[in-house]
Amino acid sequence: MVLTRVRQPLSVLPAANESWSLDFMHDTLWSGKRFRTLNIIDEGVRECLGIEVDTSLPAVRVVRLLDQISAWRGLPKKLRMDNGPEFISVHLREWCELHQVEMLHIQPGKPNQNAYIERFNRTFRHEVLNAHLFTSLQQVRDIAWEWMIDYNEQRPHDALQGLTPTAYRQKICAGDSNLELCA
């Protein structure tokens, strides 16, 4: 079965939970042991929702992380991702169907169609993965967590009217009746 992917426009409403982007990154510990990160951002507010770190991150872990984020954040309307095996899995498709979340797969070999997460990944690579010699997965998790908090709460973004992602989300949803997003 050959899947064809139609080019999806990269237009995002300035609103929380409209569309989340997911992508994997790879790196190695100082010992040479390989690890992966699963990065999830909210495209509308440029907020990092999660960075999962482990040696293996199969589809069931992707779904588990989505469940964890959704428990405090609510569900997105769409998920934008590439065509990796974890993202075309039955587990993720069933989760999306259950929660009425639209799956937007980019065309193979066209990472610019997922530009928000690619831009985020570039910053994460430069400031975290390339900046440290990690000795353990726990060290990667701790540093990634601290960096994510700083990224969301301390760094103003030009694309967000000079606000941090957290402040921007709070600003745009101040009049929204869905107050859980503004917490």
C-alpha positions as a Markdown table, in Angstrom:
| # | Residue | x | y | z |
|---|---|---|---|---|
| 1 | Met | 0.0 | 0.0 | 0.0 |
| 2 | Val | 1.5 | 3.3 | -1.0 |
| 3 | Leu | 0.5 | 6.4 | 0.9 |
| 4 | Thr | 0.4 | 9.7 | -0.9 |
| 5 | Arg | 0.7 | 12.8 | 1.1 |
| 6 | Val | -0.9 | 16.0 | -0.1 |
| 7 | Arg | 1.0 | 19.3 | 0.6 |
| 8 | Gln | -0.6 | 20.9 | 3.6 |
| 9 | Pro | -0.4 | 24.7 | 3.9 |
| 10 | Leu | 1.6 | 25.8 | 6.9 |
| 11 | Ser | -0.9 | 28.3 | 8.3 |
| 12 | Val | -1.5 | 28.4 | 12.0 |
| 13 | Leu | -4.1 | 30.4 | 13.9 |
| 14 | Pro | -2.6 | 32.3 | 16.9 |
| 15 | Ala | -4.5 | 30.1 | 19.3 |
| 16 | Ala | -3.6 | 27.3 | 21.7 |
| 17 | Asn | -4.3 | 23.7 | 20.9 |
| 18 | Glu | -5.1 | 24.3 | 17.2 |
| 19 | Ser | -2.2 | 22.3 | 15.9 |
| 20 | Trp | 0.7 | 20.6 | 17.6 |
| 21 | Ser | 3.9 | 19.5 | 15.8 |
| 22 | Leu | 5.8 | 16.4 | 16.7 |
| 23 | Asp | 9.3 | 15.3 | 15.7 |
| 24 | Phe | 12.2 | 13.1 | 16.8 |
| 25 | Met | 15.8 | 14.0 | 17.2 |
| 26 | His | 18.8 | 11.7 | 17.8 |
| 27 | Asp | 22.1 | 12.1 | 19.7 |
| 28 | Thr | 24.5 | 10.1 | 21.8 |
| 29 | Leu | 25.7 | 10.1 | 25.3 |
| 30 | Trp | 29.4 | 10.6 | 26.1 |
| 31 | Ser | 29.7 | 6.8 | 26.2 |
| 32 | Gly | 28.5 | 6.4 | 22.7 |
| 33 | Lys | 25.0 | 5.1 | 23.6 |
| 34 | Arg | 22.4 | 6.5 | 21.3 |
| 35 | Phe | 19.2 | 8.2 | 22.5 |
| 36 | Arg | 16.2 | 9.9 | 20.9 |
| 37 | Thr | 14.1 | 12.9 | 21.9 |
| 38 | Leu | 10.4 | 13.3 | 21.0 |
| 39 | Asn | 9.7 | 17.0 | 20.8 |
| 40 | Ile | 6.1 | 18.4 | 20.9 |
| 41 | Ile | 5.2 | 22.0 | 20.4 |
| 42 | Asp | 2.0 | 24.0 | 20.1 |
| 43 | Glu | 2.4 | 25.8 | 16.8 |
| 44 | Gly | -0.1 | 28.6 | 17.5 |
| 45 | Val | 1.7 | 29.8 | 20.6 |
| 46 | Arg | 5.2 | 28.3 | 19.9 |
| 47 | Glu | 5.1 | 26.6 | 23.3 |
| 48 | Cys | 7.1 | 23.5 | 24.0 |
| 49 | Leu | 4.7 | 21.0 | 25.5 |
| 50 | Gly | 7.1 | 18.1 | 26.0 |
| 51 | Ile | 10.5 | 16.6 | 25.4 |
| 52 | Glu | 10.6 | 12.9 | 25.9 |
| 53 | Val | 14.1 | 11.3 | 26.2 |
| 54 | Asp | 15.0 | 7.6 | 25.9 |
| 55 | Thr | 16.9 | 5.0 | 23.9 |
| 56 | Ser | 13.7 | 3.9 | 22.3 |
| 57 | Leu | 10.5 | 5.8 | 21.8 |
| 58 | Pro | 7.9 | 3.5 | 20.0 |
| 59 | Ala | 4.4 | 4.6 | 19.1 |
| 60 | Val | 3.0 | 3.5 | 22.5 |
| 61 | Arg | 5.3 | 6.0 | 24.1 |
| 62 | Val | 4.2 | 8.7 | 21.7 |
| 63 | Val | 0.6 | 8.1 | 22.7 |
| 64 | Arg | 1.5 | 8.0 | 26.4 |
| 65 | Leu | 3.1 | 11.4 | 26.1 |
| 66 | Leu | 0.2 | 12.8 | 24.2 |
| 67 | Asp | -2.1 | 11.5 | 26.9 |
| 68 | Gln | 0.0 | 13.1 | 29.6 |
| 69 | Ile | 0.1 | 16.4 | 27.9 |
| 70 | Ser | -3.6 | 16.3 | 27.1 |
| 71 | Ala | -4.4 | 15.7 | 30.7 |
| 72 | Trp | -3.2 | 19.2 | 31.7 |
| 73 | Arg | -3.4 | 21.0 | 28.4 |
| 74 | Gly | -6.5 | 19.7 | 26.6 |
| 75 | Leu | -6.5 | 18.1 | 23.2 |
| 76 | Pro | -5.2 | 19.6 | 20.0 |
| 77 | Lys | -7.4 | 19.8 | 16.9 |
| 78 | Lys | -4.5 | 18.6 | 14.7 |
| 79 | Leu | -1.2 | 16.9 | 14.9 |
| 80 | Arg | 1.5 | 17.7 | 12.3 |
| 81 | Met | 4.3 | 15.2 | 11.8 |
| 82 | Asp | 6.4 | 13.4 | 9.3 |
| 83 | Asn | 5.9 | 9.8 | 8.1 |
| 84 | Gly | 8.1 | 8.0 | 10.6 |
| 85 | Pro | 6.9 | 4.6 | 11.7 |
| 86 | Glu | 5.8 | 5.9 | 15.1 |
| 87 | Phe | 3.7 | 8.5 | 13.4 |
| 88 | Ile | 1.9 | 6.2 | 10.9 |
| 89 | Ser | 1.3 | 3.5 | 13.5 |
| 90 | Val | -2.1 | 2.0 | 14.4 |
| 91 | His | -1.6 | 3.1 | 18.0 |
| 92 | Leu | -1.4 | 6.8 | 17.1 |
| 93 | Arg | -4.1 | 6.6 | 14.5 |
| 94 | Glu | -6.5 | 5.0 | 16.9 |
| 95 | Trp | -5.7 | 7.6 | 19.6 |
| 96 | Cys | -6.4 | 10.4 | 17.1 |
| 97 | Glu | -9.7 | 8.8 | 16.0 |
| 98 | Leu | -10.7 | 8.3 | 19.6 |
| 99 | His | -10.0 | 11.9 | 20.5 |
| 100 | Gln | -11.1 | 13.4 | 17.1 |
| 101 | Val | -7.7 | 14.8 | 16.4 |
| 102 | Glu | -6.8 | 15.3 | 12.7 |
| 103 | Met | -3.5 | 13.8 | 11.6 |
| 104 | Leu | -1.5 | 16.0 | 9.2 |
| 105 | His | 1.4 | 14.1 | 7.6 |
| 106 | Ile | 3.9 | 16.1 | 5.7 |
| 107 | Gln | 5.1 | 14.9 | 2.3 |
| 108 | Pro | 8.2 | 12.7 | 2.5 |
| 109 | Gly | 11.4 | 14.6 | 2.3 |
| 110 | Lys | 9.8 | 17.9 | 2.8 |
| 111 | Pro | 10.7 | 19.0 | 6.4 |
| 112 | Asn | 9.9 | 22.6 | 5.6 |
| 113 | Gln | 6.2 | 21.5 | 5.7 |
| 114 | Asn | 6.8 | 21.1 | 9.4 |
| 115 | Ala | 8.8 | 24.3 | 9.8 |
| 116 | Tyr | 7.7 | 25.2 | 13.4 |
| 117 | Ile | 9.1 | 22.0 | 14.9 |
| 118 | Glu | 12.1 | 22.1 | 12.6 |
| 119 | Arg | 12.9 | 25.6 | 13.9 |
| 120 | Phe | 12.4 | 24.5 | 17.4 |
| 121 | Asn | 14.6 | 21.5 | 16.9 |
| 122 | Arg | 17.4 | 23.7 | 15.5 |
| 123 | Thr | 17.4 | 25.8 | 18.7 |
| 124 | Phe | 17.2 | 22.7 | 20.9 |
| 125 | Arg | 20.1 | 21.1 | 19.0 |
| 126 | His | 22.3 | 24.2 | 19.3 |
| 127 | Glu | 21.5 | 25.1 | 22.9 |
| 128 | Val | 21.1 | 21.7 | 24.5 |
| 129 | Leu | 22.3 | 18.7 | 22.5 |
| 130 | Asn | 25.4 | 20.3 | 21.0 |
| 131 | Ala | 26.2 | 22.3 | 24.1 |
| 132 | His | 26.6 | 19.3 | 26.5 |
| 133 | Leu | 28.5 | 16.1 | 26.8 |
| 134 | Phe | 25.8 | 14.0 | 28.5 |
| 135 | Thr | 26.8 | 11.1 | 30.8 |
| 136 | Ser | 23.3 | 9.6 | 31.4 |
| 137 | Leu | 19.7 | 9.7 | 30.1 |
| 138 | Gln | 18.6 | 11.3 | 33.3 |
| 139 | Gln | 21.1 | 14.1 | 32.8 |
| 140 | Val | 19.6 | 14.7 | 29.3 |
| 141 | Arg | 16.1 | 14.7 | 30.8 |
| 142 | Asp | 17.0 | 17.1 | 33.6 |
| 143 | Ile | 18.7 | 19.6 | 31.3 |
| 144 | Ala | 16.0 | 19.3 | 28.6 |
| 145 | Trp | 13.3 | 20.0 | 31.3 |
| 146 | Glu | 15.2 | 23.1 | 32.6 |
| 147 | Trp | 15.7 | 24.4 | 29.1 |
| 148 | Met | 12.1 | 23.8 | 28.2 |
| 149 | Ile | 10.9 | 25.9 | 31.2 |
| 150 | Asp | 13.3 | 28.7 | 30.2 |
| 151 | Tyr | 12.2 | 28.5 | 26.6 |
| 152 | Asn | 8.5 | 28.8 | 27.5 |
| 153 | Glu | 8.7 | 31.2 | 30.4 |
| 154 | Gln | 11.8 | 33.4 | 30.0 |
| 155 | Arg | 12.4 | 33.9 | 26.3 |
| 156 | Pro | 10.6 | 36.5 | 24.3 |
| 157 | His | 9.9 | 35.6 | 20.6 |
| 158 | Asp | 9.7 | 38.1 | 17.8 |
| 159 | Ala | 6.9 | 36.1 | 16.2 |
| 160 | Leu | 4.9 | 36.4 | 19.5 |
| 161 | Gln | 4.9 | 40.2 | 19.7 |
| 162 | Gly | 8.0 | 40.1 | 21.9 |
| 163 | Leu | 6.3 | 37.8 | 24.5 |
| 164 | Thr | 7.3 | 34.4 | 25.9 |
| 165 | Pro | 5.3 | 31.5 | 24.6 |
| 166 | Thr | 3.6 | 31.2 | 28.1 |
| 167 | Ala | 2.7 | 34.9 | 28.2 |
| 168 | Tyr | 1.5 | 34.9 | 24.6 |
| 169 | Arg | -0.8 | 31.9 | 25.3 |
| 170 | Gln | -2.2 | 33.7 | 28.4 |
| 171 | Lys | -2.7 | 36.9 | 26.4 |
| 172 | Ile | -4.5 | 35.3 | 23.5 |
| 173 | Cys | -6.8 | 33.1 | 25.6 |
| 174 | Ala | -7.6 | 35.7 | 28.2 |
| 175 | Gly | -11.0 | 36.2 | 26.6 |
| 176 | Asp | -11.4 | 32.5 | 25.9 |
| 177 | Ser | -13.9 | 30.5 | 27.9 |
| 178 | Asn | -11.5 | 27.5 | 27.9 |
| 179 | Leu | -9.5 | 28.7 | 31.0 |
| 180 | Glu | -7.5 | 25.5 | 31.4 |
| 181 | Leu | -5.2 | 26.7 | 28.6 |
| 182 | Cys | -4.4 | 29.9 | 30.4 |
| 183 | Ala | -3.3 | 28.2 | 33.7 |
